[in-house]
Amino acid sequence: MIQNAVSAYAAARPAVAPGAPGPLGGALTDAAADFAAVMRQTDMAAQGAMTGSADTHQLVQSIAEAQLALETAVAIRDKMVEAYQDILRMPV
């Protein structure tokens, strides 16, 4: 019986690893990469505005996109923490 549990755990472990293929594994990895790209673009726009090589309108638009991306990331984090807490409260 213990051997069955060990083999089931070993088989299921790759499926829940970060970035694992599945309904959420790839989606969360892609969302994190998109978030990082938006933040990188905002940094570049801010540096360009400080040096005078970028348009102020581009900076404002980039900051608005970054704010939306951050709010989305925080909402996703909050939902994940809430789901984790619900799992912890489940009776065993």
N, C-alpha and C positions, 0 to 999 in steps of 0.2 A: 504494500500500500504506500509506504514512504517512497519507494522507487518510482511509483506512478506519479506522485506529487512532484518529485524532483524532475522527472522527464517532462511533465506538463509545464512546470515553471521554466525550464530551459527552452522549451519550444515557444512559449509566450513572451519571453524576455525581449527578443529582437523587435517584436511588434509594438512594444511600448517605449522603445528607446527614442530619444529626441531625434527628430528628423526622419523617423521611420515612415515608410509608406503606409497610408491609411487615410481615414476620413479627416483626421486633424493633423497628423504628423507633418505632412508636406505643406498644408495650408498655414500652419503656425510658423514654419521655417520661412516660407515665402513672405508672410506678413512682417516678420522680423527683418528680413532683407529689404523689403520696401520701406519700412520705417527708417532703417539706417540710411538708405539712399536719399530719402527726403531730408533727413537731418544733415547729411553731407552737402546736399544742394543748398540748404539754407545757410550753412557755414560759408560756402563759396560765395553766395550772394552777399552775405554780410561783409566778407573780406573785400569783395569787389566794390561795395558801396563805400567802404572806408578809404579805399585807395582811389576812388573816383572812376574806376573802370566799368562799373555796373550802374544800371538805371535804378533810381529810387523806387519806381513802380515795381520793378522786378523784385526788389528786396521786400517790399510790403506784401506782394503776392506770395513770395517764398515763406515769409514768416506766418502768413495765414495758413498755408498748407502744413507747415510744421506744427502749428497749434492744433489743427484738426487731427493730424497724425498722432500727436501726443495724447489728445483726449481719447482717441480710439484705442491706443495702446493701454491707457489707464483703465478704460472700460473693460477691455478684454482681461486684463490682470485681475480686476475686481471680480469678474464673473468666475474666473478660474479659482480664485481664493474662496469664493462663496461655495463653489462646487466641492472643493476639497474639504471645507468645513462640514458640508452636508454629508460627505462620505464618512468623516470622522464621527459624526453623531449617529450613524446607522448602528442599530443593535447587531451584535455578532451572534 
